[in-house]
């Protein structure tokens, strides 16, 4: 499956758009619901946290005769990494408000530990992923009662929440909260699906704030964009060449590689994310859990291997570099049958890259490395690849051609025969009768 790869993934403090905490505070004070169109990496986390904290700080003192205070603010994020980042940002802002507590509830961690933290520590602000929040609503004693005190619901990256299939969870969360609350919805795009959620979650007289200036650049001008087209059997060698050429320019770099994706346990993902954030010499191989919003400073290269799901995803991945005025570069590596994607980004300043030198020694190193990869990992990669491209409308509609391409990918991994898939997986992919 496609992976955005960086030499030090990106995002840091920023205020690049005309959205301010003051403006949101004024809208909050006026009791307005807000739909804000805002790109990732534009300071929106601080922009929505500051007015929320200000409002919470002005609430009447908690009645200590009650066992647990109500939750006043809920922030819902699409991924664990974004939720963890938002909670960390909130804790920084609460340095001088020790009586206000932030708690984080996300999948991949033990619910019992989260329940204990919420029971014993202040929890006026709760940051959550949708599935885990729904789990607590259904299974944590007393949790539904604490939600009756919610004053603000913040839906961050709403378009991505919907892309990831969380609409039903969001509707259940909204139904469990008091109707007399304010809702703030941030979204990089505002398609019909987002507007439909607005009808369910927000008041009719909501305020629309567009922070994306008309005619503004979709990608940063200081990011050099390039593309390469090469057969699958040459792509691992090209990837090795691109990375070794890039790290040779900086003495901090070594071929130290880490990985983050949804199949890794959350404790591992958190540890690797922290390590990568603090390092200047690591390469991160990541699925799209790192494509939007995650705050990794000093990324110098984003390498996208395989066709993105759409133009917006390409731009979001590329946006991990070139932040805060820093320079960066991005390379999109496609197979010949993925070259159609270049038409969707032809208006962007992207040029054809020069192929790195792939000599006999490089080929042997790559072949040797692939030979050391366990067969079960290659089989997992094959299944993930097939699942991703099966969902691609352009490539997945011809199932015979899809299987042929998957076999080509299998050979590029060094497998003599494509891995066998279960009947259930084949049925789900619509491949049951494809030889």
C-alpha positions in Angstrom: 0.0 0.0 0.0 1.2 3.6 -0.5 3.4 5.0 2.2 4.3 8.7 2.7 8.0 8.5 3.8 9.9 11.4 5.4 13.3 12.0 6.8 11.8 13.8 9.7 8.0 14.2 9.4 6.5 17.7 9.8 4.3 20.2 11.5 4.8 22.8 14.2 3.3 25.9 15.6 1.7 28.0 13.0 -0.8 30.8 12.4 -0.9 30.9 8.6 -4.7 31.4 8.2 -6.9 34.3 9.3 -8.6 32.3 12.0 -8.0 33.5 15.5 -8.8 32.4 19.0 -10.3 35.8 19.5 -12.8 35.3 16.7 -13.8 31.9 17.9 -14.1 33.2 21.5 -16.5 35.9 20.3 -18.6 33.3 18.4 -18.6 31.0 21.4 -19.6 33.9 23.7 -22.5 34.6 21.3 -23.6 31.0 21.6 -23.0 30.3 17.9 -22.2 26.9 16.3 -19.3 27.2 13.9 -18.4 25.4 10.7 -14.8 26.4 9.9 -13.1 25.4 6.7 -9.5 25.2 7.5 -6.5 23.2 6.2 -4.4 21.0 8.4 -1.3 22.6 9.9 -2.8 26.0 10.2 -3.0 26.5 14.0 -6.6 25.4 14.4 -5.9 23.1 17.4 -4.8 26.1 19.5 -7.6 28.2 17.9 -10.3 25.9 19.2 -8.7 24.9 22.5 -8.0 28.5 23.7 -11.7 29.6 23.7 -12.8 26.3 25.1 -10.4 26.5 28.0 -11.5 30.1 28.6 -15.1 29.1 28.8 -14.4 26.2 31.1 -12.3 28.4 33.4 -15.3 30.6 33.9 -17.8 27.8 34.8 -19.0 27.7 38.4 -16.8 25.7 40.8 -17.5 22.0 41.0 -19.8 20.8 43.8 -17.4 18.5 45.7 -20.3 16.5 47.2 -20.7 15.0 43.7 -18.4 12.0 43.0 -17.2 13.2 39.6 -17.6 16.6 37.8 -19.3 16.6 34.4 -17.3 16.7 31.2 -17.6 20.2 29.7 -15.7 19.9 26.4 -15.4 16.9 24.0 -12.9 17.0 21.1 -13.3 14.2 18.6 -10.3 13.4 16.2 -10.2 10.8 13.4 -6.9 9.1 14.4 -5.2 8.2 17.7 -2.1 10.3 16.7 -4.2 13.4 16.2 -6.1 12.9 19.4 -2.9 12.4 21.3 -1.4 15.5 19.8 -4.6 17.6 20.6 -4.5 16.4 24.3 -0.8 17.2 24.6 -1.5 20.7 23.2 -4.4 21.2 25.7 -2.1 20.2 28.6 0.5 22.8 27.5 -2.2 25.5 27.4 -3.5 24.4 30.8 -0.1 24.9 32.6 -1.6 27.8 34.6 -5.0 26.1 35.1 -4.2 23.1 37.4 -7.9 22.6 38.3 -8.8 21.9 34.7 -8.1 18.3 33.6 -7.6 16.8 30.1 -8.1 13.1 29.5 -7.5 11.1 26.4 -9.5 8.0 25.3 -8.4 6.2 22.1 -8.5 2.7 20.7 -5.5 0.4 21.2 -5.3 1.1 24.9 -6.9 -0.6 27.9 -10.3 0.8 28.7 -9.9 0.0 32.3 -7.0 2.3 32.6 -8.9 5.1 30.9 -11.8 4.5 33.2 -9.6 4.7 36.3 -8.0 8.0 35.0 -11.3 9.6 34.4 -12.5 8.4 37.8 -9.6 9.7 39.8 -8.4 12.8 37.8 -10.2 16.0 36.7 -11.7 15.6 33.2 -13.4 18.7 32.1 -11.9 18.3 28.6 -12.1 14.9 26.9 -10.2 14.2 23.7 -11.2 11.0 21.9 -11.4 9.0 18.8 -15.0 8.2 17.8 -15.0 4.4 18.3 -13.5 4.5 21.8 -15.8 7.4 22.9 -18.8 5.3 21.8 -17.3 2.3 23.8 -17.2 4.4 27.0 -20.7 5.6 26.4 -22.0 2.1 26.2 -19.7 0.3 28.8 -18.4 2.8 31.4 -20.6 3.2 34.4 -21.7 6.8 35.0 -20.1 8.0 31.8 -23.4 8.8 30.1 -24.4 10.9 33.1 -21.1 13.0 33.0 -21.9 13.7 29.3 -25.0 15.7 30.4 -22.7 18.5 31.4 -21.1 18.9 28.0 -21.1 22.5 26.8 -19.0 22.2 23.7 -18.5 19.5 21.1 -15.5 19.9 18.7 -15.3 17.7 15.6 -11.8 18.0 14.2 -10.9 17.0 10.6 -14.6 16.3 10.0 -14.1 15.3 6.3 -11.6 12.7 7.3 -13.9 11.4 10.1 -16.5 10.7 7.4 -13.9 9.3 5.0 -12.9 6.8 7.6 -16.5 5.6 8.1 -17.3 7.2 11.4 -20.6 8.9 10.5 -22.7 6.4 12.5 -20.5 6.8 15.5 -20.7 10.6 15.3 -24.5 10.5 15.1 -24.6 8.3 18.2 -22.3 10.6 20.1 -24.3 13.7 19.1 -27.5 12.0 20.2 -26.0 11.3 23.6 -25.1 14.9 24.3 -27.3 17.8 25.6 -29.1 19.7 22.8 -28.2 22.9 24.6 -24.6 22.9 23.7 -22.3 24.5 21.1 -20.7 22.6 18.3 -17.5 23.5 16.4 -16.7 21.6 13.2 -13.4 21.9 11.5 -12.9 20.5 8.0 -10.4 21.0 5.2 -13.1 20.5 2.7 -16.9 20.9 2.9 -18.5 18.2 0.7 -22.2 17.2 1.0 -21.4 14.6 3.6 -20.0 17.2 5.9 -23.0 19.5 5.4 -25.3 16.5 6.2 -23.5 16.1 9.6 -23.9 19.8 10.2 -27.7 19.3 9.9 -27.6 16.6 12.5 -25.0 18.1 14.9 -25.4 21.8 14.7 -28.0 24.6 15.0 -29.5 26.0 11.8 -28.1 29.5 12.4 -24.5 28.2 12.5 -21.7 30.6 11.4 -19.5 29.5 8.5 -15.9 30.7 8.7 -13.8 30.1 5.6 -10.1 30.4 6.4 -8.9 29.3 3.0 -8.3 32.4 1.0 -9.5 32.3 -2.6 -6.6 31.8 -5.0 -4.2 30.7 -2.2 -1.7 28.0 -3.0 -2.7 24.5 -2.2 0.9 23.5 -1.7 3.8 25.4 -0.2 6.0 27.2 -2.7 9.2 26.2 -0.9 8.4 22.5 -1.5 10.0 21.1 -4.6 7.6 18.6 -6.1 8.8 15.7 -8.4 7.4 12.5 -9.8 8.9 9.3 -11.2 7.2 6.5 -13.2 8.8 3.0 -13.0 7.7 -0.7 -13.1 7.1 -2.3 -9.7 10.1 -4.6 -10.0 12.4 -1.5 -10.1 10.7 0.5 -7.4 12.4 -0.9 -4.3 15.8 -0.1 -5.9 14.7 3.4 -6.8 13.4 3.9 -3.3 16.7 2.8 -1.9 18.5 5.2 -4.3 16.3 8.2 -3.5 16.8 7.7 0.3 20.5 7.1 0.2 21.0 10.2 -2.1 18.9 12.3 0.3 20.6 11.2 3.5 24.1 11.6 2.0 23.4 15.4 2.1 23.1 15.5 5.9 25.5 14.0 8.4 22.7 13.5 10.9 21.1 10.8 8.8 21.6 7.1 8.8 19.4 4.4 7.3 17.5 4.1 10.6 13.9 3.2 9.8 10.7 3.1 11.9 7.2 2.3 11.0 3.7 3.4 12.0 0.4 1.9 10.8 -2.9 0.7 12.2 -1.7 -2.9 12.7 0.8 -1.8 15.3 -0.4 -1.6 19.0 -1.0 1.9 20.3 1.8 1.8 22.8 4.2 1.1 20.0 2.8 3.8 17.8 3.0 6.4 20.6 6.7 5.5 21.4 7.7 5.6 17.7 5.9 8.8 17.1 7.7 10.4 20.1 11.1 9.1 19.0 10.6 10.3 15.4 9.4 13.7 16.6 12.6 14.2 18.7 15.0 12.8 16.1 16.8 14.5 13.2 18.1 11.3 11.6 15.2 8.8 11.2 13.2 7.6 8.3 9.5 6.9 9.0 7.5 4.5 6.9 3.9 5.2 7.6 0.4 4.5 6.3 -2.0 7.4 6.0 -2.4 7.7 9.8 0.5 10.3 9.4 -0.9 12.0 6.3 -2.7 14.8 7.9 -2.1 17.1 10.9 0.4 15.1 12.9 3.1 17.4 14.3 6.5 16.2 13.3 9.1 19.0 13.0 11.8 19.3 10.4 10.7 16.9 7.7 12.9 17.4 4.6 11.5 14.7 2.3 8.1 13.1 1.7 8.2 10.1 -0.6 4.8 8.8 -1.7 5.1 5.2 -3.0 2.0 4.4 -5.1 -1.0 6.4 -6.2 -2.8 8.5 -3.5 -6.5 7.9 -3.1 -7.2 11.4 -4.6 -5.6 14.8 -5.2 -6.4 16.0 -1.7 -4.6 13.1 -0.2 -1.5 13.8 -2.3 -1.5 17.4 -1.0 -2.0 16.4 2.6 0.9 13.9 2.5 3.1 16.5 0.8 2.1 19.0 3.5 4.2 17.1 6.0 7.2 19.0 4.7 8.0 22.7 4.0 6.4 24.0 7.2 7.2 27.3 9.0 9.1 28.6 5.9 11.5 25.6 5.8 12.4 24.1 2.5 11.4 20.5 1.6 10.9 18.2 -1.2 8.4 15.5 -2.3 8.7 12.6 -4.7 5.7 10.7 -6.0 6.7 7.3 -7.3 4.1 5.7 -9.6 3.9 2.5 -11.7 3.1 3.0 -15.4 -0.6 2.1 -14.9 -0.9 4.7 -12.2 0.4 7.5 -14.4 -3.2 8.7 -15.0 -3.1 10.4 -11.5 -0.7 13.0 -12.8 -3.6 14.6 -14.8 -5.3 15.5 -11.5 -2.3 17.4 -10.3 -1.1 18.9 -13.6 -1.8 22.4 -12.3 0.6 22.0 -9.4 4.3 22.8 -9.8 5.4 19.2 -10.2 8.2 18.1 -12.5 9.8 14.8 -13.5 12.6 13.7 -11.2 16.0 12.3 -12.3 16.2 8.6 -11.7 18.8 7.8 -9.1 21.8 5.7 -10.2 20.9 2.0 -9.8 24.1 0.0 -10.2 24.6 -3.8 -9.8 25.7 -3.3 -6.2 22.5 -1.5 -5.3 20.4 -4.2 -6.9 22.2 -6.9 -4.9 21.7 -5.0 -1.7 17.9 -4.6 -2.3 17.6 -8.3 -3.3 19.4 -9.3 -0.2 17.3 -7.1 2.0 14.1 -8.5 0.4 15.3 -12.0 1.0 15.6 -11.3 4.7 11.9 -10.2 4.9 9.8 -12.9 6.5 7.3 -14.6 4.1 4.4 -13.8 6.5 5.2 -10.1 6.2 5.3 -10.3 2.4 2.0 -12.0 2.5 0.5 -9.3 4.7 1.9 -6.7 2.3 0.4 -8.5 -0.6 -3.1 -8.6 1.0 -2.9 -4.9 2.1 -1.8 -3.9 -1.5 -4.7 -5.9 -3.0 -7.2 -4.4 -0.6 -6.0 -0.8 -1.2 -6.1 -1.0 -5.0 -9.3 -3.0 -5.0 -10.9 0.1 -3.4 -9.4 2.4 -6.1 -12.2 3.2 -8.7 -9.8 3.5 -11.6 -7.7 0.4 -10.9 -10.1 -1.8 -9.0 -13.0 -1.9 -11.5 -11.3 -4.5 -13.7 -10.8 -7.4 -11.3 -8.9 -9.5 -13.8 -6.4 -6.7 -14.4 -6.3 -6.0 -10.7 -5.2 -9.6 -9.9 -2.6 -9.5 -12.7 -1.1 -6.3 -11.2 -1.2 -7.9 -7.7 0.8 -10.8 -9.1 3.3 -8.4 -10.5 3.6 -6.8 -7.0 4.0 -10.2 -5.5 7.0 -10.9 -7.8 8.5 -7.6 -6.9 8.6 -8.8 -3.3 10.6 -11.8 -4.3 7.7 -14.3 -4.0 7.5 -17.1 -6.6 3.8 -17.5 -6.3 1.1 -15.1 -5.1 0.0 -15.7 -1.5 -3.3 -17.6 -1.0 -6.2 -15.6 0.4 -9.1 -17.0 2.4 -12.5 -17.5 0.7 -13.9 -14.8 3.1 -11.4 -12.2 2.0 -11.8 -13.0 -1.7 -15.6 -12.7 -1.3 -15.3 -9.3 0.5 -13.1 -8.1 -2.4 -15.3 -9.4 -5.1 -12.6 -11.8 -6.3 -14.1 -15.2 -5.7 -14.4 -16.2 -9.3 -11.2 -14.5 -10.6 -8.4 -17.0 -11.4 
